[in-house]
């Protein structure tokens, strides 16, 4: 799998993986492309890393790791679940920068708008492909909810759903569902034959999540999805 200068090589065996790495290395020598073994990682998904095998690139051993990063997303190799610590760290950093400029205890709605525009995309980056445990999703939700508690100076044990409702912002679990539904819907309406094939693979997942919001088919438009998710959330607040 290739995107820009990022390459992922997948094999069912260490020997097969070494063959793939060697092919890339020969290609690089032919076309004057240098692969950096220091920025390369090897990992075993669904098992433990072998202790007696070495994958080499440019006569240098590639480091085995239990967590890999690809296109800004981190994955635990033993489970394939997404790791969100980096998203949360960047989110809090951006949030604190906004508060330090605007000040605390004032300009609440302006702060909410800036958090929604600049901080939320960082927190939700790649959520369309997230596969995570409940505790990981809860960490994302806590970070988003804490920003509202801090902005409006409310009790840390108090629900922020009414605040999010009046600010026209969805909670994290609704946002994740909305982003996934919108993404899968775009796959279905794509003119690319590969993306259309992928849309068939996720159609059942769309129906499973969409049924929570009264969406029984992937044959809907984007505005219908957004409205259905928002009305479902609004009904829990009102």
N, C-alpha and C positions, 0 to 999 in steps of 0.2 A: 504494500500500500504506500503510495507516494503522494505527498502534498508539498509543493514548493521544494525545499531542500530537506524535508523530513521523510525518512523512509522507515517502514516497519516490515520486518521479515518474519514470517511465521513458518514453523516446521514442526513435525511431530517427533523429531529426534534431534539430538545435539549434532550428529553427523550431518544430517540434512541442513541444519542451520549453518554449520560451518561451510558447507558447499555454497549456500546462498551468499554468505558474506564474501567468500572467495570470488564469486561471479561479480559482485559489486566492486571488489578490489581490482580485478582485471579490467573491468569497464573504466574505472577511474584512471588507471595507468594509461589506457589507450586514449582517453579523451581529456587528460590533464585535469582530473577531478580528484581532490585529496579528501579522503574520509578521515575524520578525527576520532581515534579510538577512545580518547579521553572524554568525549561527549557521547559515546555510545554505551548502551547498557544491554545486558542479557537477563532474561527473567523467565521463569517457568509458571505458566498459568494453570491453576488447578492442582498444584503439587509443590514439592520443595525443590529448591535449586540443587543440581548435582554438585557434590563436593570434589569429584574426581575428574571433571570435564572442564576443558578450557576452550573458549571461543576466541580466536585470535584475529586481529585486524591490523595490518601493517606491522606484523611481527610483534604485536603488543596484545596482551590479554585483555579482553573486554570484561569489565566488572559485572559480576552477578549481583542483582539487587532484588529486593522484595517489593519495591514500588517503582513504577515507571511513569514517565511523563510523555504525552504525545499531544501535540497541538494545544498545549496549555492545560490539558486535563491530566490528573494524576490517578493511577489505578493501582490497587493492591493486587499483586500477582497471584496470591494464593486463592483469592475469591473472585477477582475481576471487578470488585465493587469500586465505585468512585471515591476518591479521598478529597475532602473539601476544605482542609485546613488552610491551603493557600488562598482560596477564594475568600474565606472569612477574614484572614489576616489583611488582605488587600482592601476588603470592604471597610473594616474598622479604620485603616489608615486613611482612606479617602473621606470617610465620615468625619473623623477628627479634624482633618484639614478644613472641611467645610465649616464645622463649628468654630474653629479657631479664627476664621475670617469673619463670619457673621455674628459671632458672640453667642453666649448661652442665655437662655431665658427670653429671647426676642426673635422676631422674624420667623415664627414657627412654620408658616405655610411656605415661605421661601426655602427654608431648610428642607422641608418635605419634598418640594419640587426638585431641588438639586440632588437630594439623595436618590430620588426615583430616576433621574436622568443619568447621573454619573456613578452612583454607588451600586444600585440594583443590578445593572448589567454585569458588573464585576462579580457580584455574589451569585448570579444565576448563569454565569458563563458555561455553555455546554450542557445545560440542564436537559436538553432534548435527548441526550444520550446517557444521562445519569442512570446508573444501576447501583443502588446503595441500600444500606440497612437503615432501619427507622432512626437509630441514634444519630446517624450522619445527617439525615434530613432534619432532625430535631435541632441539631447544632446550627444549621442554616436558618431555621425558623426563629430560634432564640436571638440570633444576631439581628435579624430584620425587626423583630418585635422590640428588642432593646433600644433600637434607634428611635422608635416612636416614644417609648417611655422616657428616654433622655430628652427628646425634643420638647415634649409637653410636660415634663417634670411630674410624671404620675407615679403611683405606687408600683414597685417592681413585681408585686404579686397580682396586680390588676390586669384584666384582659384588655388588650389594645384593639380588639376587633371593632368596637364602635368608632375609635379614632381612625382606623384604616378605612372604615365605611364612609365617614364624612370627608375624608381626604381623597376619596375615590381611588383607593389603592387596595389591591388584593393581598391576603395573607400568602405565605410562601407555598403551602400545599396547593392552594388554588392556582397560584402563578405557575408552578411546575406543571400541573395538569393542563393549563391553558397553553403554555408554550409547546408541550408535546403534541397536543391536539392540533394546533396551528401548523406545526412542522410536518406532521403526518399528512395533514390535509394538503399542504403544498406539494408533497411527494406525489399525491394522487392526481393533482392538476398539472403536473410537470409534463413537458413534451419529450423529455429524455426517457428512452426506453428502459434504462437501468433503474432510474428513480421510480418509474411506474411499476417495475417488477418489485422493488423494495416496498412500495405502497401496499402491494397485495400481501406481503409478509406481515405488515403491521396492522392490517385492517381489523383483525380480531382484537388487538390491543386497543385500537381506537374505539371500537364498540364497547369494550369492557370499561374503559375510563369515561367515554362519552355518555354511557348510560347513567352515570352519576349526575349528569347535568341535562338529562332528557334528550340526548343525542343518540339516536339509534343507528345512524348510518354515516359513513365518511363523505357522502354526497351532500355536503353543506358548504356554505361560504364562510369566509373568515369572520365576518361581522356576526353571523349567527352563533359561532363558537364563543366569541368574546361576550356576547350578550347573555348566552346561556350560563356561562361560568359566573359572570357578575350577578345575575339574578339569583342563582343558587346561593352564593355567598350572602347577598343582601337579605335573603329570606331567613338566614340563621341569625342575623343581627336584629332585624325588625321584629 
